[in-house]
Amino acid sequence: MKGALGLKIEVFDNQIEGALKALKKQMLKEGLFQEMKRRAHYEKPSVKKKRKAAQARKKRRKALKRMQQNEFD
């Protein structure tokens, strides 16, 4: 992750449930849950390299799909 994340949730009228829901949604969007899971155990360099390559493939495929969809619009 890059730098410090500025997650900020404001609580109005002691509505904790809504604030927690908003916080969870923001953390999912930022990928923090995935990051915490990944850091729970040591990851060998070879496994880390494979994971990063798979993420790059997925990102490339997603961008390509988005570009193709924009051509037809």
N, CA, C and O atoms as a GROMACS GRO file, in nm:
protein
  292
    1MET      N    1   0.084  -0.118   0.000
    1MET     CA    2   0.000   0.000   0.000
    1MET      C    3   0.089   0.124   0.000
    1MET      O    4   0.202   0.121   0.049
    2LYS      N    5   0.036   0.230  -0.056
    2LYS     CA    6   0.115   0.352  -0.062
    2LYS      C    7   0.081   0.445   0.054
    2LYS      O    8  -0.035   0.482   0.072
    3GLY      N    9   0.179   0.481   0.130
    3GLY     CA   10   0.163   0.582   0.234
    3GLY      C   11   0.053   0.555   0.335
    3GLY      O   12   0.003   0.443   0.346
    4ALA      N   13   0.018   0.657   0.406
    4ALA     CA   14  -0.087   0.646   0.507
    4ALA      C   15  -0.222   0.673   0.443
    4ALA      O   16  -0.239   0.768   0.367
    5LEU      N   17  -0.318   0.588   0.474
    5LEU     CA   18  -0.451   0.605   0.420
    5LEU      C   19  -0.531   0.695   0.514
    5LEU      O   20  -0.528   0.677   0.635
    6GLY      N   21  -0.600   0.789   0.458
    6GLY     CA   22  -0.678   0.882   0.539
    6GLY      C   23  -0.824   0.840   0.546
    6GLY      O   24  -0.911   0.909   0.492
    7LEU      N   25  -0.851   0.729   0.611
    7LEU     CA   26  -0.989   0.686   0.627
    7LEU      C   27  -1.052   0.768   0.739
    7LEU      O   28  -0.999   0.775   0.850
    8LYS      N   29  -1.165   0.830   0.708
    8LYS     CA   30  -1.231   0.913   0.807
    8LYS      C   31  -1.381   0.894   0.795
    8LYS      O   32  -1.439   0.914   0.688
    9ILE      N   33  -1.443   0.854   0.904
    9ILE     CA   34  -1.587   0.834   0.907
    9ILE      C   35  -1.643   0.922   1.019
    9ILE      O   36  -1.596   0.919   1.132
   10GLU      N   37  -1.743   1.000   0.986
   10GLU     CA   38  -1.807   1.085   1.086
   10GLU      C   39  -1.930   1.014   1.141
   10GLU      O   40  -2.008   0.956   1.066
   11VAL      N   41  -1.947   1.021   1.272
   11VAL     CA   42  -2.062   0.960   1.340
   11VAL      C   43  -2.159   1.070   1.378
   11VAL      O   44  -2.122   1.165   1.448
   12PHE      N   45  -2.282   1.056   1.333
   12PHE     CA   46  -2.387   1.154   1.364
   12PHE      C   47  -2.489   1.092   1.459
   12PHE      O   48  -2.534   0.980   1.437
   13ASP      N   49  -2.527   1.164   1.561
   13ASP     CA   50  -2.631   1.123   1.656
   13ASP      C   51  -2.609   0.983   1.713
   13ASP      O   52  -2.704   0.906   1.727
   14ASN      N   53  -2.486   0.950   1.746
   14ASN     CA   54  -2.451   0.819   1.805
   14ASN      C   55  -2.496   0.699   1.722
   14ASN      O   56  -2.529   0.595   1.779
   15GLN      N   57  -2.499   0.712   1.592
   15GLN     CA   58  -2.538   0.601   1.506
   15GLN      C   59  -2.414   0.522   1.467
   15GLN      O   60  -2.358   0.538   1.359
   16ILE      N   61  -2.372   0.435   1.558
   16ILE     CA   62  -2.249   0.358   1.543
   16ILE      C   63  -2.262   0.255   1.431
   16ILE      O   64  -2.167   0.234   1.356
   17GLU      N   65  -2.379   0.190   1.420
   17GLU     CA   66  -2.397   0.084   1.321
   17GLU      C   67  -2.376   0.137   1.179
   17GLU      O   68  -2.308   0.074   1.098
   18GLY      N   69  -2.433   0.252   1.151
   18GLY     CA   70  -2.417   0.313   1.019
   18GLY      C   71  -2.273   0.351   0.992
   18GLY      O   72  -2.223   0.336   0.880
   19ALA      N   73  -2.206   0.402   1.096
   19ALA     CA   74  -2.065   0.442   1.080
   19ALA      C   75  -1.977   0.320   1.056
   19ALA      O   76  -1.885   0.325   0.974
   20LEU      N   77  -2.005   0.210   1.127
   20LEU     CA   78  -1.927   0.088   1.106
   20LEU      C   79  -1.948   0.032   0.966
   20LEU      O   80  -1.854  -0.016   0.902
   21LYS      N   81  -2.071   0.039   0.919
   21LYS     CA   82  -2.102  -0.009   0.783
   21LYS      C   83  -2.026   0.074   0.679
   21LYS      O   84  -1.971   0.019   0.584
   22ALA      N   85  -2.024   0.206   0.698
   22ALA     CA   86  -1.953   0.294   0.606
   22ALA      C   87  -1.803   0.268   0.611
   22ALA      O   88  -1.736   0.269   0.508
   23LEU      N   89  -1.750   0.244   0.733
   23LEU     CA   90  -1.607   0.216   0.748
   23LEU      C   91  -1.570   0.086   0.677
   23LEU      O   92  -1.470   0.080   0.606
   24LYS      N   93  -1.652  -0.018   0.697
   24LYS     CA   94  -1.625  -0.146   0.633
   24LYS      C   95  -1.628  -0.133   0.481
   24LYS      O   96  -1.543  -0.190   0.412
   25LYS      N   97  -1.725  -0.058   0.429
   25LYS     CA   98  -1.736  -0.037   0.285
   25LYS      C   99  -1.612   0.033   0.231
   25LYS      O  100  -1.559  -0.003   0.125
   26GLN      N  101  -1.566   0.135   0.304
   26GLN     CA  102  -1.447   0.210   0.262
   26GLN      C  103  -1.321   0.122   0.267
   26GLN      O  104  -1.236   0.129   0.180
   27MET      N  105  -1.312   0.038   0.372
   27MET     CA  106  -1.196  -0.051   0.384
   27MET      C  107  -1.194  -0.155   0.274
   27MET      O  108  -1.088  -0.190   0.223
   28LEU      N  109  -1.312  -0.207   0.236
   28LEU     CA  110  -1.320  -0.302   0.125
   28LEU      C  111  -1.275  -0.236  -0.004
   28LEU      O  112  -1.201  -0.296  -0.083
   29LYS      N  113  -1.320  -0.113  -0.026
   29LYS     CA  114  -1.285  -0.039  -0.147
   29LYS      C  115  -1.134  -0.016  -0.156
   29LYS      O  116  -1.075  -0.027  -0.264
   30GLU      N  117  -1.072   0.015  -0.043
   30GLU     CA  118  -0.929   0.040  -0.039
   30GLU      C  119  -0.846  -0.088  -0.043
   30GLU      O  120  -0.726  -0.083  -0.070
   31GLY      N  121  -0.909  -0.202  -0.017
   31GLY     CA  122  -0.837  -0.329  -0.019
   31GLY      C  123  -0.764  -0.360   0.111
   31GLY      O  124  -0.669  -0.438   0.110
   32LEU      N  125  -0.807  -0.302   0.220
   32LEU     CA  126  -0.737  -0.322   0.347
   32LEU      C  127  -0.759  -0.462   0.405
   32LEU      O  128  -0.668  -0.518   0.465
   33PHE      N  129  -0.878  -0.517   0.387
   33PHE     CA  130  -0.903  -0.652   0.439
   33PHE      C  131  -0.813  -0.753   0.369
   33PHE      O  132  -0.756  -0.841   0.433
   34GLN      N  133  -0.800  -0.739   0.237
   34GLN     CA  134  -0.713  -0.827   0.160
   34GLN      C  135  -0.568  -0.811   0.205
   34GLN      O  136  -0.495  -0.910   0.216
   35GLU      N  137  -0.527  -0.688   0.230
   35GLU     CA  138  -0.390  -0.660   0.275
   35GLU      C  139  -0.364  -0.722   0.413
   35GLU      O  140  -0.257  -0.778   0.437
   36MET      N  141  -0.462  -0.712   0.503
   36MET     CA  142  -0.443  -0.769   0.637
   36MET      C  143  -0.432  -0.921   0.629
   36MET      O  144  -0.349  -0.981   0.698
   37LYS      N  145  -0.512  -0.984   0.545
   37LYS     CA  146  -0.505  -1.129   0.527
   37LYS      C  147  -0.368  -1.168   0.473
   37LYS      O  148  -0.307  -1.265   0.520
   38ARG      N  149  -0.320  -1.092   0.374
   38ARG     CA  150  -0.193  -1.123   0.310
   38ARG      C  151  -0.078  -1.110   0.410
   38ARG      O  152   0.017  -1.188   0.404
   39ARG      N  153  -0.084  -1.014   0.499
   39ARG     CA  154   0.024  -0.991   0.595
   39ARG      C  155   0.016  -1.080   0.718
   39ARG      O  156   0.106  -1.076   0.802
   40ALA      N  157  -0.088  -1.160   0.730
   40ALA     CA  158  -0.105  -1.246   0.847
   40ALA      C  159   0.005  -1.352   0.854
   40ALA      O  160   0.045  -1.394   0.963
   41HIS      N  161   0.054  -1.396   0.738
   41HIS     CA  162   0.156  -1.500   0.734
   41HIS      C  163   0.267  -1.458   0.638
   41HIS      O  164   0.246  -1.374   0.551
   42TYR      N  165   0.385  -1.518   0.657
   42TYR     CA  166   0.498  -1.488   0.569
   42TYR      C  167   0.469  -1.539   0.430
   42TYR      O  168   0.414  -1.648   0.412
   43GLU      N  169   0.506  -1.461   0.331
   43GLU     CA  170   0.486  -1.499   0.191
   43GLU      C  171   0.623  -1.511   0.125
   43GLU      O  172   0.700  -1.414   0.121
   44LYS      N  173   0.652  -1.630   0.074
   44LYS     CA  174   0.782  -1.650   0.009
   44LYS      C  175   0.793  -1.560  -0.113
   44LYS      O  176   0.692  -1.529  -0.177
   45PRO      N  177   0.915  -1.518  -0.146
   45PRO     CA  178   0.934  -1.430  -0.261
   45PRO      C  179   0.878  -1.488  -0.392
   45PRO      O  180   0.824  -1.413  -0.474
   46SER      N  181   0.890  -1.619  -0.412
   46SER     CA  182   0.838  -1.679  -0.535
   46SER      C  183   0.686  -1.671  -0.540
   46SER      O  184   0.628  -1.647  -0.646
   47VAL      N  185   0.621  -1.691  -0.426
   47VAL     CA  186   0.475  -1.683  -0.418
   47VAL      C  187   0.430  -1.539  -0.438
   47VAL      O  188   0.330  -1.512  -0.505
   48LYS      N  189   0.505  -1.447  -0.380
   48LYS     CA  190   0.474  -1.304  -0.393
   48LYS      C  191   0.482  -1.261  -0.540
   48LYS      O  192   0.398  -1.186  -0.589
   49LYS      N  193   0.585  -1.310  -0.609
   49LYS     CA  194   0.604  -1.277  -0.751
   49LYS      C  195   0.488  -1.332  -0.835
   49LYS      O  196   0.437  -1.262  -0.923
   50LYS      N  197   0.446  -1.455  -0.807
   50LYS     CA  198   0.334  -1.515  -0.881
   50LYS      C  199   0.205  -1.440  -0.855
   50LYS      O  200   0.126  -1.419  -0.947
   51ARG      N  201   0.182  -1.400  -0.730
   51ARG     CA  202   0.061  -1.327  -0.695
   51ARG      C  203   0.055  -1.193  -0.767
   51ARG      O  204  -0.048  -1.153  -0.820
   52LYS      N  205   0.169  -1.123  -0.767
   52LYS     CA  206   0.174  -0.993  -0.833
   52LYS      C  207   0.154  -1.006  -0.984
   52LYS      O  208   0.088  -0.921  -1.045
   53ALA      N  209   0.209  -1.110  -1.044
   53ALA     CA  210   0.190  -1.133  -1.188
   53ALA      C  211   0.043  -1.161  -1.218
   53ALA      O  212  -0.010  -1.112  -1.318
   54ALA      N  213  -0.022  -1.239  -1.133
   54ALA     CA  214  -0.164  -1.270  -1.153
   54ALA      C  215  -0.248  -1.143  -1.139
   54ALA      O  216  -0.342  -1.123  -1.215
   55GLN      N  217  -0.215  -1.059  -1.043
   55GLN     CA  218  -0.287  -0.933  -1.026
   55GLN      C  219  -0.270  -0.843  -1.148
   55GLN      O  220  -0.365  -0.778  -1.192
   56ALA      N  221  -0.150  -0.840  -1.204
   56ALA     CA  222  -0.122  -0.758  -1.321
   56ALA      C  223  -0.202  -0.809  -1.441
   56ALA      O  224  -0.256  -0.730  -1.519
   57ARG      N  225  -0.209  -0.942  -1.457
   57ARG     CA  226  -0.287  -1.000  -1.566
   57ARG      C  227  -0.435  -0.963  -1.552
   57ARG      O  228  -0.500  -0.924  -1.649
   58LYS      N  229  -0.485  -0.975  -1.431
   58LYS     CA  230  -0.625  -0.944  -1.404
   58LYS      C  231  -0.654  -0.796  -1.434
   58LYS      O  232  -0.757  -0.764  -1.494
   59LYS      N  233  -0.565  -0.708  -1.392
   59LYS     CA  234  -0.582  -0.565  -1.414
   59LYS      C  235  -0.578  -0.533  -1.564
   59LYS      O  236  -0.657  -0.452  -1.612
   60ARG      N  237  -0.486  -0.597  -1.636
   60ARG     CA  238  -0.474  -0.576  -1.780
   60ARG      C  239  -0.601  -0.622  -1.853
   60ARG      O  240  -0.652  -0.553  -1.941
   61ARG      N  241  -0.650  -0.741  -1.815
   61ARG     CA  242  -0.772  -0.796  -1.875
   61ARG      C  243  -0.892  -0.704  -1.850
   61ARG      O  244  -0.973  -0.681  -1.940
   62LYS      N  245  -0.901  -0.654  -1.729
   62LYS     CA  246  -1.011  -0.566  -1.692
   62LYS      C  247  -1.005  -0.436  -1.774
   62LYS      O  248  -1.108  -0.388  -1.822
   63ALA      N  249  -0.885  -0.380  -1.790
   63ALA     CA  250  -0.868  -0.256  -1.868
   63ALA      C  251  -0.901  -0.281  -2.014
   63ALA      O  252  -0.965  -0.197  -2.078
   64LEU      N  253  -0.859  -0.394  -2.068
   64LEU     CA  254  -0.886  -0.428  -2.207
   64LEU      C  255  -1.037  -0.443  -2.229
   64LEU      O  256  -1.091  -0.396  -2.329
   65LYS      N  257  -1.104  -0.510  -2.135
   65LYS     CA  258  -1.248  -0.528  -2.144
   65LYS      C  259  -1.319  -0.393  -2.141
   65LYS      O  260  -1.414  -0.371  -2.217
   66ARG      N  261  -1.273  -0.303  -2.054
   66ARG     CA  262  -1.331  -0.170  -2.043
   66ARG      C  263  -1.312  -0.092  -2.173
   66ARG      O  264  -1.404  -0.022  -2.218
   67MET      N  265  -1.193  -0.104  -2.235
   67MET     CA  266  -1.164  -0.034  -2.360
   67MET      C  267  -1.254  -0.086  -2.473
   67MET      O  268  -1.307  -0.008  -2.552
   68GLN      N  269  -1.270  -0.218  -2.480
   68GLN     CA  270  -1.353  -0.277  -2.584
   68GLN      C  271  -1.498  -0.236  -2.567
   68GLN      O  272  -1.568  -0.213  -2.665
   69GLN      N  273  -1.543  -0.227  -2.444
   69GLN     CA  274  -1.680  -0.188  -2.417
   69GLN      C  275  -1.704  -0.042  -2.456
   69GLN      O  276  -1.811  -0.007  -2.504
   70ASN      N  277  -1.604   0.043  -2.434
   70ASN     CA  278  -1.616   0.184  -2.472
   70ASN      C  279  -1.621   0.204  -2.622
   70ASN      O  280  -1.682   0.300  -2.669
   71GLU      N  281  -1.558   0.116  -2.699
   71GLU     CA  282  -1.559   0.125  -2.844
   71GLU      C  283  -1.698   0.103  -2.900
   71GLU      O  284  -1.735   0.163  -3.001
   72PHE      N  285  -1.777   0.018  -2.836
   72PHE     CA  286  -1.910  -0.014  -2.885
   72PHE      C  287  -2.016   0.087  -2.840
   72PHE      O  288  -2.126   0.089  -2.894
   73ASP      N  289  -1.983   0.169  -2.743
   73ASP     CA  290  -2.082   0.267  -2.694
   73ASP      C  291  -2.096   0.385  -2.783
   73ASP      O  292  -2.174   0.475  -2.755
   0.00000   0.00000   0.00000
